[in-house]
Amino acid sequence: MPAVEMTVNGKRVSAQVEARTLLVQFLRENLNLTGTHVGCDTSQCGACVVHLDGAAVKACTVLALQANGANVTTIEGLAQGDKLHPMQEAFRDNHGLQCGFCTPGMVMTAIDLVKNNPSPTEEQVRHGLEGNICRCTGYHNIVKAVQAGAQAMKG
């Protein structure tokens, strides 16, 4: 089996993996980072979004070996100790979650969206989250949360 090495949430990790192992499987099964969810197995729901070298990607579409040498950030890597990332706080404070299953992927996508557009309009947020599905909330509070998170991330 081939070896893979990467930095995940600031820690260097390595393992032997089957060539067909997806990044989402590696994170969940090898590293026990279960905040990255598997929702659809078809790359449509966005529950598995992580940051790969700073860009949001669906971890179900990337082989672990493709992330060899990369920096990966998962939802578990956002908080600083007990202090949540501003986008996580915004989702909590604006009730941008209900069951919470989609939330990690939404937060990771939202951070990437705001990195590229620090003041997104409602329409831009809705467009930016098109690849993430929530079956509970109706999106209104998610949009509010992303916009509040954007403001908090400015300073």
Secondary structure, 3 states (H helix, E strand, C coil): CCEEEEEECCEEEEEECCCCCEHHHHHHHHCCCCCCCCCCCCCCCCCCEEEECCEEEECCCCEHHHHCCCEEECHHHCCECCECCHHHHHHHHCCCCCCCCCHHHHHHHHHHHHHHCCCCCHHHHHHHCCCCCCCCCCCHHHHHHHHHHHHHHHC
